[in-house]
Amino acid sequence: MAAAVAVGGLLLVAGCAPARAERTAAPAEAALTAAPAGASAGPEAEPVDVRCGPDGVTVSGTTVRTGRAGVPIRVGGTVPAGTYLRIGWTHGGEGNPVPASPTVWTLTAPPGQLRLSCSNMEKREEAVTVVDSSGFWRPGTAADYSCDFGGIASWAIGPGRGPSVDAALADLTRQLSDIHGRSTNWRQLPIGYVDAAVSTWLLSVEGEPRITALVSRTGSDFQASPDSGCGPPRR
């Protein structure tokens, strides 16, 4: 059974972290990061077309190149309302309703194989290989930056909001009731796609990693949502 512990207004539930996946209809409104050394801007990545129909899923190609914000796929189909496109990759996946008109989704899937299927057909599946020739994907996890998984943060607090990334993170920090008056700082972790719509930040208290937060832009403001807690510090 999972164990729960309250930390600064968060309810942290220890256990296995679920795979996280976000989908965006367009690239992020503002880039929060710079490309890593050696990464090439290159031409805009061309989406692969993915269609759900009466006979299941069809794709326009067997490979798709990554963009700065993630993996572009153009999704559409003539299927009953409520039909989902199911997308799987190593250690992750998601499912979303198929739009009536072709729409570009930007996936956070890493380089490797995408497995695609439509919910109106239980067995048919297509595979597309994600190629990261420009080096836009940065592998790694928060554990590489001294934040071993210590529980999933609930939505008991947050999200923090503000006109800038720093303001949103400061607003989130103010809601952590046990750290008032203590030295607190945050930094962006270089993981995932360089211009992804959602970025990962590490909040530390007096030098000790405390939680990770996911930052995204909502209109003219930024939003910082608690993601997961950090376990005991490494010794």
N, C-alpha and C positions, 0 to 999 in steps of 0.2 A: 504494500500500500504506500502511496506517496505521502511524504511528510510535509507539513506546512509550517512556516515560521514568518512572523511579521517583522519587517525591516523598514523603518522609516516611512510608514504609511503604505508600503507594498506588502502584498501577501505573496510570498515565494513558495512555490510548490515544487519540492524536489522530485526528480524523476527524469525520464527521457525527454529531451527537447523534441518537439514536433518539427518536421521539416517546414521551413517558412518559404513562402513564395508570394511575390506581389506581381500584379499585372497593371500596366499603365496603357492608356489609349494613345499616348504620345510621349516623346522624350521629355525629361524634366524641364521645367520652365527656366531653371538656372542651374548651371553646373556648380557643384559644391567642391569638386576636386579637380586636380590637374592630372593629365595622363602620366603614367610612370615612365621613367627613363627608357628610351628605346621603343616606346609605343608610337605607332604611326597613325596620324589622323585619317589618312586614306579617304577614298570616296565614301559617300553614304551607303550603308549596307542595304541591299535589296531584300525585301521580305520574301519569304517563301509563301506561296498561296496554299492555304489549308481549307478544304471544303467538306462540310457535312451534308450528305444527301441521303436519299432513300436506301442506298446500298452501303452506307457507312462513310468512312473518311477517304479522301483522295488528296494528294499533295502534288505541287507543280515541280518538285525536285527532291533530290535525296540529300542535299546539303544546304546549309544556310550560314552566311558569314555574320559574325557578331558586329554590332555597332558599339559606339561609345557607351550607350545607355543600356545595352543588353541585346537580346536575340529578337529580331523583328519577324513576326509572322502575320500574314493577312488572312483573317478568318471570316467566313461567311457560309451560307448554305440555304437550301430550301428544305427545311425540316420543321416538325411541329414546334410551337412555342414551348420553351422549357427544356429543349434538347441542349445537352452540355457537350463541349469539347473537353476531353480529358487529356492532360499532358503530364507525362512522367519523365523523370530523369534520375540519375544516381543520387540517392539521399534526398529526393524532393519531388514535388509535383503540385498540380492544381487542377481545378475544373471550373469552367465558366460558361454561362449561357451563350449559345451561338447567335451572333447578331444577324438581323435580317439583311443588312447591307454590309459588304466587305469592310472590315475594320482592322487597322493595324494594332496588334498588341505587342508590347515590348516585355519579353520574359527575362527573369533573372537566372535562368538555367545556365549552368557552367558549360564549357566546351565538352563535347561528348555526344551521346545519343539522346534524342528526344523520342518518346513513344507517344503516338497520337491515336486517339480513338474517339468515336462519337457515342453518346449514351443511347442512341436509338439502335445501335448494333453492338451486341455484347462481346463479340469475339474478334471482329476484324480490327486490325491495327496496322499503322504505317510507322516507319522509323525515318527520322531525318537526323543527319549528323551536323552538329554545331561546330564550326571551324573558327578559331580565334587567331587568324594569321596576323592581325595587327596588334595583338597583345593587350586588348582592352580588359580582359578578365584578370583579377588579382586573387589567387587562391589564398585560403587561410581562414581562421576563425578567431573569435575573441580570446580563446585559450592561448593563442600565439602571443598575446599581449598581456599575459598574467591575469586573465579573467577566466578561470576555469568555471564551467557551468555550475551554478549553485541554486538554481530554481527558476521557474517561469514566473515573471512578474504579472500580477493581475492588473486589472484596470481600476483598482481602488483609488489611485491617484492619477493625475495627469489627464490628458496630455498637456505639456507646457506649450504656450503659444507666444508669438512675438513677431515683430517686423524683420527680424534677422535670425540666423541660426543661433547666435550667442544669446539673444533675448529669449528665444524659445527654451533653450537649455537652462538658462537662469530661472525661468518660470517653473520648469519642472523641478529644479533643485530646491526651490523655495518650498515645495510641497513635501520634501523629505524631512519630516519633523525632527529626526534625531541628529541632524547635522548643522543646525543653526549655530553660527558663530565659529564653525570649524573651517579650516582651509579646504576649499573645494575647487576642482578644475576638471576640464573635459578636453578630449581630443578626438579627432576623427580617425577611425581605423581604416587602413588601406586594404579593404577586402571587397570583393564583388566587382562590379563594373565601374569604370572611372567616373561616368556621368549618370549613374543610376538615379532614378527618381527618388529612391529612398537610400539614405546613407546611414552607416552605423557609427555611433559615438560611444566612447568609454568615459564614464563619470567616476572620478576618484576623490576620496575624502582623506586628507592628510597623507597623501601618497599611496593609499591603498585602494585598488580597484573596487568599486561598489556595485554599479549596475551598468548595463549597456542600454542605449536609447536609439530609437529609429527616428530619423529626421526627414521630413518631406515638406514640400511646399504646397500650401492650400490657398490658391488665389494670390493675394499680395502678402500673405503672412506665411510663417513657418510653424510647423507642429513637431514637437518632440515627445514621442511616446515611450514609456518604459518597456524594455524588451525582456531582459533576463538579469538575474542577480549573479554576482560573482561569488564563488566559493571561498573557503578559507585561503589566505595568502600562501603562496609557495614558500617553503623554508629550505 
